[in-house]
């Protein structure tokens, strides 16, 4: 019967060690693999920027080092305490300090080993493994957040660059209208106020161009901050972006988020760690053992008689005498931490579908508005601008109507560009929440 129990304990210990090894192996995800998974659909320039940001970010590197440090501690946390060895003299007479005067005088060698209760060491390794998992999930979350911030800033830079080009076209158009108004005024075909109105519009666009330049520089500075560059390098913004062709299904996105969201993974690891801590705290009711072995060597006595050496052995154990004030309180504390971790997980698990649905709805609405501008508003505004220009030439509409019609075309183009870049930005935000890229598997 005892032999069978011993075998069960050995099997249990082996399973615990294997579990800890599997937990440690699960967190070994090379940075290059994560880079490929973050934005597989991204343009090469954006992939390069994200890669540079992840490579240069000191906080990311620090967290990665902490994960490696925790993984290195998994095996050491489950190792036995170091044995102790000591040397001593026993019963040495102080009148002569001779080893052969008294028969009980000994030169001793003492060895001591502390043996924790069964499975305590395995639980300690398991706790460190869960801590490594928690830190690895936090690292993944920070990597995704950094990739999201780089993508959002890059697409914002593309939008600003696009409206700078549109602003330049508007200024060129207003300058041509102003020259035409001056020519018409010179021959008495228009009023001087039309020249003034065109000049005011041109100055307003010049002011807008200055603000856009400042905004462009601020976004570039933000990108350099995210990339952690030592010196300035121009960032090429995106141009001529196609409309994203992906489709989204909130239910499938939620399933993917439950599986991949790094926040949920971090809280799952926290729950597993607190459960292990609770089990470990309950094991503290059981004693640890101190095994002590000593060997005492004796000299021959004065009569030349060979005295036998002494061997001693003892076992000491902890007695949980104050368990109501110590072990019981520790168990209660770990159970409260476990409940807190479970509540945090449930809270995020319930909020996640609403966050995903809000972002998915925002993408759908933004794409609908973009298509409305591209397919209806911009073509209609162009027709209105041509009609207003023709009518102005024959004096059927006012100068104000004509110039507003022509400017409105470019304003609609600017708004359409904003909506298109916004779709890409929201997509980056949604993927950071999902913990995985949006692809055909999530449609």
ZAKEVO-739143 format. One record per atom (N, C-alpha, C): residue in one letter; y, x, z. Coordinates in steps of 0.2 Angstrom, whole numbers, plus 5000, padded with zeros to 4 digits. Each point is the difference from the previous one (the first is absolute). Example, Ala and Ser with C-alpha at 12.3 -4.5 7.8 and 13.67 -1.06 7.14 Angstrom:
<pts>
a497250665039/a500649965000/a500650045000/s500549984996/s500650045001/s500549965003/
</pts>
This chain:
<pts>
x499450045000/x500649965000/x500650045000/x500050065004/x500650045000/x500150044994/x499450024997/x500050034994/x500449964994/x499849935000/x500349964995/x500749995001/x500349995007/x500750005001/x500350064998/x499750065001/x500350064998/x500150004992/x499549984997/x500150004992/x500549954998/x500149945003/x500549964999/x500750035001/x500150035005/x500650045001/x500250054995/x499550044998/x500150054995/x500249964994/x499749954998/x500149964994/x500749985000/x500249975006/x500749975001/x500550064999/x499950055003/x500550065000/x500050024993/x499550014996/x500050024993/x500449954996/x499949935001/x500449954996/x500750015002/x500250015006/x500750015002/x500350064996/x499750055000/x500250064997/x500149994992/x499549964997/x500149994993/x500549954999/x500249955004/x500549964999/x500750035001/x500150055004/x500650045001/x500150044993/x499450034998/x500150044994/x500249954994/x499749944999/x500249964995/x500749985001/x500349985006/x500749995001/x500450054997/x499850065002/x500450064998/x500050014993/x499549994997/x499950014992/x500449954997/x500149945002/x500349944997/x500750024999/x500350045005/x500750014999/x500250064996/x499550044997/x500150054996/x500249984993/x500649984999/x500349984993/x500550054998/x499850044995/x500550054997/x500649974998/x500650045001/x500649974998/x500049994992/x499750044996/x500049994993/x499749934998/x499549985004/x499749944998/x500449945002/x500450015005/x500449945002/x500650004995/x500250064998/x500649994995/x499849964994/x499350014997/x499849974994/x500049925002/x499849985006/x499949935001/x500649975002/x500650035001/x500649975002/x500349964994/x500150044995/x500449974994/x499650024994/x499449974998/x499750024994/x500449974994/x500449955001/x500349974994/x500750034999/x500250055004/x500750025000/x500150054994/x500650004998/x500250054994/x499950075003/x499950054996/x499850075002/x500650035004/x500649984999/x500650025003/x500049985008/x499849945001/x500049975006/x499450035004/x499450014997/x499450035003/x500250075003/x500450034995/x500250075002/x500450005006/x500549955000/x500550005006/x499649985007/x499549954999/x499649985006/x499650065003/x499750044995/x499650065002/x500550055003/x500550014997/x500550055003/x500249985007/x500249935001/x500249985007/x499450015005/x499449984998/x499550015005/x499850075002/x500150044995/x499950075001/x500550045004/x500649985000/x500650035003/x500149975007/x499849945001/x500249965006/x499750045006/x500450025005/x499750045006/x499749955005/x500249945000/x499749955005/x499349984997/x499949994994/x499449994997/x499550065001/x500350064999/x499650065002/x499850005007/x500549995004/x499850005008/x499549955002/x500049944997/x499549955001/x499350024998/x500050034994/x499450024997/x499750055005/x500450055002/x499750055005/x499849975006/x500349945003/x499849975006/x499349974999/x499949974994/x499449974998/x499450055000/x500150064997/x499550055000/x499950035007/x500550005004/x499950025007/x499649965004/x500149934999/x499649955003/x499250004998/x500050014993/x499350014998/x499650065002/x500450055001/x499750065003/x499849995007/x500349965004/x499949995007/x499449955001/x499749974995/x499549955001/x499450035003/x499850054997/x499450045003/x500150035007/x500650035001/x500150035006/x500149955006/x500249944998/x500149945005/x499349985003/x499550014996/x499349985002/x499650065003/x500350055000/x499650065003/x500050005007/x499550035003/x499950015007/x500650055003/x500249995006/x500450055003/x499750075000/x500450055000/x499850075000/x499650015007/x499550035000/x499650025006/x500450055004/x499950005006/x500350055004/x499550055003/x500250065000/x499650065003/x500450035006/x499750025005/x500450035006/x499550065003/x500450045003/x499650065003/x500350005008/x499550015004/x500350005007/x499550045005/x500250015006/x499750045005/x499949955006/x499449995003/x499949965005/x499750035006/x500349995006/x499750025006/x500050085001/x500650034997/x500150075001/x500350025007/x499650045004/x500350015006/x500650045000/x500549995004/x500750035000/x500050065004/x499550025004/x500050065004/x499850064996/x499649994995/x499850064996/x500049994993/x500149934998/x500049994993/x499450034996/x499450005003/x499450024997/x499649944998/x499750014994/x499649954997/x499350005003/x499850055003/x499350005003/x500049995008/x500649985002/x500049995008/x499749945002/x500249944996/x499849945002/x499549974994/x499549975002/x499549974995/x500349944996/x500549975002/x500349944996/x500650024996/x500250075000/x500550024995/x499850004993/x500449974996/x499849994993/x500650014995/x499850024994/x500550014995/x499849944995/x500549954999/x499849944997/x500350004993/x499649964996/x500349984993/x499949935000/x500649964998/x500049935001/x500249974993/x499649954997/x500149974994/x500149925002/x500549974997/x500249935001/x500149974993/x499849945000/x500149964994/x500149935002/x500649974997/x500149935001/x499749964994/x499749945002/x499749964995/x500249935001/x500549984995/x500249935001/x499449954999/x500249945002/x499549944999/x499849994993/x499449984998/x499849994994/x500549964996/x500150024993/x500449974995/x500850015002/x500250035005/x500750015001/x500350044995/x499650064999/x500350054995/x500049964993/x499549964998/x500049974993/x500649955000/x500149975005/x500649955000/x500750045000/x500050065003/x500650044999/x500150024993/x499550024996/x500050024993/x500249944996/x499749945002/x500249944996/x500749985001/x500350015006/x500749995001/x500450044996/x499950074999/x500450044997/x499949994992/x499449984998/x499949984993/x500549944998/x500049955004/x500449944999/x500850025000/x500150055005/x500750025000/x500250034993/x499550044997/x500150034994/x500149954994/x499649955001/x500149944995/x500649975000/x500349995007/x500649975001/x500650044997/x499950065001/x500650054997/x499950004992/x499450004998/x499950004992/x500349944997/x499949945003/x500349944998/x500850005000/x500250035005/x500850015001/x500250054994/x499650054999/x500250054995/x500049964993/x499549964999/x500049964993/x500649965000/x500149965005/x500649965000/x500750034998/x500150065003/x500650044999/x500050034993/x499450014997/x500050034993/x500249944995/x499749945002/x500149944996/x500849985000/x500250015006/x500749985001/x500550054996/x499850075001/x500450054996/x500049984993/x499449994997/x499949994993/x500449934998/x500049955004/x500449944999/x500750025000/x500350045004/x500750015001/x500250044993/x499650054998/x500150044994/x500149954994/x499549965000/x499949954994/x500649965000/x500249975005/x500649955001/x500650044998/x500150065003/x500650044998/x500150024993/x499450024997/x500050024993/x500149944995/x499749945002/x500249944995/x500749985002/x500350015006/x500749985001/x500450054996/x499850064999/x500450054996/x500049984993/x499449984998/x500049974993/x500449944998/x500049965005/x500549944999/x500750025000/x500250045004/x500750035000/x500250034994/x499550054997/x500150034994/x500149954994/x499649955001/x500049954994/x500749965000/x500249985006/x500749965001/x500650054998/x499950075001/x500550044998/x500050014993/x499549994996/x500050004993/x500349934997/x499849955004/x500349934998/x500850005001/x500250035006/x500750015002/x500350044994/x499750054998/x500350044994/x500149964994/x499549964998/x500149954994/x500549955001/x500149985007/x500549955001/x500750034999/x500150065003/x500650034999/x500250024993/x499550024996/x500150014993/x500249934996/x499649955002/x500249944997/x500749975002/x500250015006/x500649985002/x500650044997/x499850064999/x500550054997/x500149974992/x499549994997/x500149974993/x500449935000/x499849965005/x500449945000/x500750015002/x500150055004/x500750015002/x500450034993/x499750044997/x500350034994/x500149944995/x499549964999/x500149944995/x500649955003/x500049995006/x500649965003/x500650034999/x500150075000/x500650034999/x500249994992/x499550014996/x500149994993/x500349934998/x499649955003/x500249934999/x500749995003/x500150035006/x500749995003/x500650034995/x499850054998/x500550044995/x500249964994/x499549964998/x500249954994/x500149935002/x500149995006/x500249935003/x499449955000/x499450025000/x499449965000/x499849985007/x500250045005/x499749995007/x500650015005/x499949985006/x500550015005/x499950075003/x500550035003/x500050065004/x499550005006/x500049945003/x499549995006/x499350024998/x499849994994/x499350014998/x499950085001/x500550044998/x500050075000/x499950025008/x500549975004/x499950015007/x499449985003/x499749944998/x499449985003/x499450054998/x500050034994/x499550054998/x500150065004/x500650025001/x500150065004/x499850005007/x500149945003/x499849995007/x499250005000/x499749974995/x499350005000/x499750075000/x500350044995/x499850074999/x500150045007/x500549995003/x500150035007/x499549985005/x499949945000/x499549975005/x499350034998/x499850014994/x499450034998/x500050085002/x500650034999/x500050075003/x499950015007/x500349955004/x499850005007/x499349995002/x499749964996/x499349985001/x499650074998/x500250034995/x499650064998/x500150065006/x500550005003/x500150055006/x499549985005/x500049935002/x499549985005/x499350014998/x499849994994/x499450014998/x499850085000/x500550044998/x499850075001/x499950025007/x500449975005/x499950025007/x499349975002/x499849944998/x499449975002/x499450054997/x500150024994/x499550044996/x499950075005/x500550035002/x500050065004/x499649995006/x500249945003/x499749985007/x499249994999/x499849974995/x499349994999/x499650074999/x500450044996/x499750064999/x499950045006/x500550005004/x500050035007/x499449975004/x499949945000/x499549975003/x499350024998/x499950014993/x499450034998/x499950075002/x500550045000/x500050075002/x499850005007/x500249965004/x499849995007/x499349995001/x499749954996/x499349985000/x499650054998/x500250044994/x499650054998/x500150075004/x500550005004/x500150065005/x500150064995/x500450004995/x500150064996/x500550045003/x499950074999/x500550055003/x500650004996/x500049994994/x500650004995/x500049944996/x500649994997/x500149944996/x499650014993/x499749954998/x499750004993/x500149924997/x500250004994/x500149934997/x499449965000/x500049945001/x499549965000/x500049954994/x499550004996/x500149964994/x499849935001/x500449954999/x499949935002/x499549974995/x499749945002/x499649974994/x500449974995/x499849994994/x500349974995/x499549954996/x500349954997/x499649954996/x499449985003/x500049985006/x499449985003/x499749934997/x499450004999/x499749944998/x499949955005/x500049934999/x499849955005/x499350025002/x499950005007/x499450015003/x499549944998/x499450024998/x499549954997/x499549985005/x500150025007/x499549985004/x500149935003/x499549975002/x500049935003/x499850015007/x500249955005/x499850015007/x499749935002/x499550015005/x499749945003/x500150025007/x500449965004/x500150015007/x499350015004/x499649954999/x499350005004/x499750074999/x499950024994/x499750074999/x500450065003/x500649994999/x500550055003/x499950015008/x499949945003/x499950005007/x499350035002/x499549984996/x499350035001/x500150085000/x500450024995/x500050084999/x500450035006/x500549965002/x500450025005/x499650015007/x499649955001/x499650005006/x499550065000/x499850024994/x499650064999/x500350065000/x500650014997/x500350064999/x500750015004/x500349955003/x500650015003/x500050055006/x500450065000/x499950055005/x500249985007/x500549955000/x500149975007/x499549975003/x499649964996/x499449975003/x499550055002/x499950054995/x499550055002/x500250045006/x500650015001/x500250045006/x499949965006/x500149935000/x499949965006/x499249995001/x499650004995/x499350005000/x499750065004/x500350064998/x499850065004/x500250005007/x500649975001/x500349995007/x499549965004/x499849944997/x499549965004/x499450035001/x499750044995/x499450035001/x500150065006/x500550035000/x500250055005/x500049975007/x500449955001/x500149975006/x499349975003/x499649974995/x499349985002/x499650065003/x500050054996/x499750065002/x500250035007/x500749995001/x500350025006/x499849965006/x499949934998/x499749965006/x499350015002/x499650014995/x499350025001/x500050075004/x500450044998/x500050075004/x500349995007/x500549955001/x500249995007/x499549975004/x499649954997/x499449975004/x499550065002/x499950054996/x499550055001/x500250045006/x500750005002/x500250045006/x499749975006/x499849945000/x499649985006/x499450045002/x499750034994/x499450045001/x500250075002/x499650045004/x500250065002/x499950064995/x500450055000/x499850064996/x499750055005/x499650054997/x499650045004/x500250075000/x500050045005/x500150075000/x499450035002/x499750044996/x499350045001/x500250075002/x499850025005/x500250075003/x499350045001/x500050064997/x499450045001/x500350075002/x499650035005/x500250065003/x499450055001/x500150064999/x499550055001/x500350055005/x499650015005/x500350055005/x499550065000/x500250064999/x499650065000/x500150045007/x499550025003/x500050035006/x499750075000/x500350055004/x499850075000/x499450005005/x499650064999/x499550025005/x500350015007/x499749985005/x500350015007/x499950075002/x500250015006/x500050075002/x499350035001/x499549965001/x499450025001/x499650014993/x500449994994/x499750014994/x499649944997/x500149945004/x499649944998/x500449974994/x499649984995/x500349974994/x500149925002/x500649985000/x500249935002/x500049964993/x499749945000/x500149964994/x500749974999/x500150004993/x500749974999/x500049925001/x500649975000/x500049935001/x500349964994/x499749954998/x500249954995/x500249935003/x500649984998/x500249945003/x500349954994/x499949945001/x500249954995/x500349945004/x500549974997/x500349945003/x500349954995/x500149945001/x500349954996/x500549965004/x500650004997/x500549965003/x500249954995/x500249945003/x500249944995/x500749975003/x500349974996/x500649965002/x499849945003/x500449975005/x499849945003/x500749964999/x499949944996/x500649964999/x500249965006/x500250035005/x500149975007/x500749964999/x500450024997/x500749974999/x500049964993/x499549974998/x500049974994/x500549944999/x500149975005/x500549945000/x500750024998/x500150065002/x500750034999/x500150044994/x499450034998/x500050044994/x499649984994/x499449995000/x499649984994/x500149934998/x500149965005/x500149934998/x500749994997/x500550045002/x500749994997/x500050034993/x499650065000/x500050034993/x499649954995/x499549975002/x499749954995/x500549944999/x500349985005/x500549944998/x500650034995/x500250065001/x500550024996/x499850014993/x499450034999/x499750014993/x499949934997/x499849955004/x499949934997/x500649974998/x500550015003/x500749984998/x500250034994/x499950065000/x500250044993/x499649974994/x499449995002/x499649974994/x500249934998/x500249965005/x500349944998/x500650004996/x500550055002/x500650014997/x499950024993/x499550054999/x499950024993/x499749944996/x499649965002/x499749954997/x500549954998/x500549985005/x500649964998/x500450024995/x500150075000/x500550034994/x499649994994/x499450015000/x499650004993/x500049924998/x499949965004/x500049934998/x500749974998/x500550035003/x500749984998/x500150034993/x499950064998/x500150034994/x499549964995/x499449995002/x499549974995/x500349934998/x500349965005/x500349944998/x500650004996/x500450055001/x500750014997/x499950024992/x499550044999/x499950044994/x499949954994/x499749945000/x499949964995/x500749974998/x500549995005/x500649974998/x500550054997/x499950075003/x500450054997/x499850014992/x499350004999/x499850014993/x500249944996/x499949945002/x500249944996/x500850004999/x500450025005/x500750014998/x500250054995/x499750065000/x500150054995/x499749974993/x499449975000/x499749984994/x500549944997/x500249965004/x500549954998/x500650034997/x500350055003/x500650034998/x499950034993/x499450034999/x499850034994/x500049954994/x499749945002/x499949954995/x500749974998/x500449995005/x500749974999/x500450054996/x500050065002/x500450054996/x499850014993/x499350004999/x499850004993/x500249944996/x500049945003/x500249944996/x500750014999/x500450025004/x500750014999/x500250054994/x499650055000/x500150064995/x499849974993/x499549965000/x499849974993/x500549954998/x500349965005/x500549954999/x500650044996/x500250065003/x500650034998/x499850034993/x499450034999/x499850034994/x499949954994/x499749945002/x499849964994/x500649944999/x500449995005/x500549944999/x500750025001/x500250035006/x500750015002/x500350054995/x499650064999/x500350054996/x500149984993/x499549974996/x500149984994/x500549954999/x500049955005/x500549955000/x500750035001/x500150055004/x500750035001/x500250044994/x499550034996/x500250034994/x500349954995/x499649954999/x500349954995/x500749975002/x500149995007/x500649985002/x500550054999/x499950075001/x500550054999/x500150004992/x499550004996/x500250004992/x500449944999/x499849945002/x500449944998/x500750015003/x500150025006/x500750015003/x500450054997/x499750054997/x500450054997/x500249974993/x499649974996/x500249974994/x500549955001/x499949965005/x500549945002/x500750035002/x500050065003/x500650035002/x500450034994/x499650034995/x500350024994/x500449954997/x499849945000/x500449944996/x500449965005/x500150035007/x500449965004/x499849945003/x499349995001/x499749945002/x499950005008/x499950075002/x499850015008/x500550055002/x500150005006/x500550055003/x499750075001/x500450055001/x499850075001/x499650005006/x500149975005/x499650005007/x499349984998/x499949944997/x499449984998/x499650054996/x500350034995/x499650054996/x499850065004/x500550035004/x499850065004/x499549985005/x500049955003/x499549985005/x499349994997/x500049974994/x499449994997/x499650064998/x500450054998/x499750064998/x499850055006/x500449995005/x499850045006/x499449975004/x500049934999/x499449975004/x499350024997/x500050024993/x499450024997/x499750065004/x500550055001/x499850065004/x499949995007/x500349955003/x499949995007/x499349975001/x499849964995/x499349975000/x499550054999/x500150054996/x499650064999/x499950045006/x500650015004/x500050045006/x499549965005/x500149935001/x499649975004/x499350004999/x499849994993/x499350014998/x499750075002/x500450054999/x499850075002/x499950005008/x500449975004/x499950005007/x499449965002/x499849954997/x499449965001/x499450044998/x500050034995/x499450044997/x499950065005/x500550045002/x499950055005/x499849975007/x500249955001/x499849975007/x499349985000/x499749984995/x499349984999/x499650065002/x500250064997/x499650065002/x500150025007/x500649995003/x500250025007/x499549965005/x500049934998/x499649965004/x499350015000/x499850024994/x499350024999/x499850065005/x500550055000/x499950065004/x499949985008/x500549955002/x499949975007/x499449975001/x499849964995/x499349965001/x499450055001/x500050054996/x499550055000/x499950035006/x500650025003/x500050035007/x499749965005/x500249935000/x499649955004/x499350004999/x499850004994/x499349994998/x499650065002/x500350065000/x499650065001/x499650024994/x500249974994/x499650014994/x500449984994/x499950034994/x500449984994/x499849934998/x500549974997/x499849934996/x499750024994/x499449984999/x499750014993/x499649944998/x499650004995/x499649944998/x499549985005/x499850045005/x499649975005/x500349955005/x500650005000/x500449965005/x500349944996/x499949994994/x500449954996/x499649935001/
</pts>
